[in-house]
């Protein structure tokens, strides 16, 4: 079902410049439903896996049996089932749950919220952390590169130092003068890790040249298929990023939509998946001379690992599977007056200046030739004709 479209408003606050050519800020984001662009509205009722029940069950799998039985009893008491039917708006931004109140009271810290529970409840009216990035004033190659995030040079979510590194920019621009060998590294607080896109092809958007960068197949590969990703494990099939370590240990996995670029075995567990690059691949189109994004489409899928857990009767008929819950696209592009200004200043003017230099070179050569011709003409010796006449013969000599 869907898509359900929201406009995202971002605003940087607490902007502070520092002596070492860096600037700190917090970027707040708010979402507003755009019914005219959506297929349906927020009152549409859908059924999805109940993340509270199935997620909490997996999290409690290693707890003593009496604790699991207590959880099962509480789920029965609060009439919570393995699947949940709710309006889209409530699933997205939160709904009241007596189970949430119960878990927060008896198992504090298990859930990320003490209020309403929703898939994106913690994103709305929130910020992405305190970023400190380089301005590029002293070195343009460092522009927008992250110096600190929340005062940290690296995170501690993962198992290796390489995976915990905060690399690249904050994801809104990159250093200029790119080549086809360039990459797009950036740190994503939502994914709790740094990521890197690679060059795919050249192109144009409304006459503006661009480089398209896409996610490599190794981005979400497991440690077996791509050893540097071993630090993001424990892993399952390739194509799944285990984000449980930064999501309160909930069994949540991130992937491309429809398990694009993932292990084909994942497609056999869920009916209706049909991955393709056009529909489910992510990309960022960059103007190579400035490092400014022209067109962005970030597509990701949220998946829940579910299974039968002994002692929790709500899971008795649940097979072990990574279940897609929702996939979303964050899209943006330059348009309107900004696009016109960009085109005029970075396409028309450079082209005009390039043509003008050839015109001026041609005129310069023409003037030089004319000057040489006039100069050589002025240096030719003068001539005179003398005639002598006689009665018999007349002759002329030059």
Secondary structure, 3 states (H helix, E strand, C coil): CCCCCEEEEEEEEEEEECCCCEEEEEEEEEEEECHHHCCCCCCCEEEEECHHHHHHHHHCCCCCHHHHHHHHHHHHHCCCCCEEEEEHHHHHHCECCHHHHHHHHHCCCCCCCCCCECCCCCCCCEEEEEEEEECCCCCHHHCCEEEEECCECECCCCCCHHHHECCCECCCECCCCCCCCCEEEEEECCCCEEEEEEEEEEEEECCEEEEEEEECCCCCCCCCCCHHHHHHCCCCCCCCEECHHHCCCCCEEEECHHHCCCCHHHHHHCCCCCCCHHHHCCEEEEECCCCEEEEEEEEEEEEEEECCCCCCHHHCCCCCEEEEEEEEEEEEECCHHHHHHHHHHHHHHHHHHHHHHHHHHHHHHHHHHHHHHHHHHHCCCCCCCEEEECCCCEEEEC
